[in-house]
Amino acid sequence: MKAGLDTSMVLRLLTGEPQELAQCALSEVQKRIAHGDKLFVSDLVAAEAYFALQHHYGMPKAEVLALLAGFLHECGIKSLGSSMTVLATPNLASVKPGFVDRLIHAEYRKHADEMLTCEKAAGRLTGTRVLV
């Protein structure tokens, strides 16, 4: 069986809070992995978790990025999109454009010839046209 995890599941697994829901989420994931199920996280879920961990849990950007990368790399849950590739970007916590803009760019590179933007920093990405 295949299942996608929503942001609430990912946040419970990453934060352990609230404890009862986190334990429920962990038990379900462990059970499914033990049964050979395939579990996925979309780029939208990764992006939501990225912002939620910073805004609601007060975690620093670099810590959030490392946490997401470790989660998707080590626990048997796969990224459906480009999250893993983008999370491997050196110095991602301080580079411009950042994590979510790079996810957007990666998605467009799969389906379009170029990405149009008004953000100068995005001009560093291949196949991007800055309109300024």
QUIWO-V119938 format. One record per residue. N is the residue number from 1. RES is the residue in one letter. SS is DSSP state (H for helix, E for strand, - for the rest). PSI is psi in whole degrees, 0 to 359 (none if undefined). Layout:
BEGIN
N:RES:SS:PSI  N:RES:SS:PSI
END
This chain:
BEGIN
1:M:-:149  2:K:E:142  3:A:E:142  4:G:E:138  5:L:-:134  6:D:-:177  7:T:H:323  8:S:H:321  9:M:H:313  10:V:H:317  11:L:H:320  12:R:H:317  13:L:H:323  14:L:H:329  15:T:H:336  16:G:-:13  17:E:-:147  18:P:-:149  19:Q:H:316  20:E:H:315  21:L:H:322  22:A:H:318  23:Q:H:320  24:C:H:314  25:A:H:315  26:L:H:317  27:S:H:317  28:E:H:314  29:V:H:315  30:Q:H:317  31:K:H:314  32:R:H:319  33:I:H:318  34:A:H:329  35:H:-:1  36:G:-:11  37:D:-:156  38:K:E:127  39:L:E:139  40:F:E:155  41:V:E:129  42:S:-:164  43:D:H:326  44:L:H:320  45:V:H:317  46:A:H:318  47:A:H:317  48:E:H:316  49:A:H:320  50:Y:H:310  51:F:H:319  52:A:H:318  53:L:H:325  54:Q:H:310  55:H:H:311  56:H:-:333  57:Y:-:357  58:G:-:25  59:M:-:142  60:P:-:149  61:K:H:312  62:A:H:321  63:E:H:319  64:V:H:314  65:L:H:318  66:A:H:319  67:L:H:313  68:L:H:317  69:A:H:315  70:G:H:318  71:F:H:312  72:L:H:340  73:H:H:325  74:E:H:342  75:C:-:9  76:G:-:8  77:I:E:129  78:K:E:151  79:S:E:133  80:L:-:336  81:G:-:229  82:S:-:9  83:S:H:314  84:M:H:318  85:T:H:314  86:V:H:319  87:L:H:341  88:A:-:358  89:T:-:125  90:P:-:140  91:N:-:35  92:L:-:330  93:A:-:339  94:S:-:353  95:V:-:155  96:K:-:134  97:P:-:160  98:G:-:195  99:F:H:303  100:V:H:319  101:D:H:325  102:R:H:327  103:L:H:316  104:I:H:312  105:H:H:315  106:A:H:320  107:E:H:315  108:Y:H:325  109:R:H:335  110:K:H:333  111:H:H:351  112:A:-:161  113:D:-:330  114:E:-:163  115:M:E:132  116:L:E:138  117:T:E:162  118:C:-:3  119:E:-:118  120:K:H:321  121:A:H:329  122:A:H:341  123:G:H:344  124:R:H:344  125:L:-:139  126:T:-:146  127:G:-:28  128:T:E:135  129:R:E:120  130:V:E:126  131:L:-:75  132:V:-:none
END
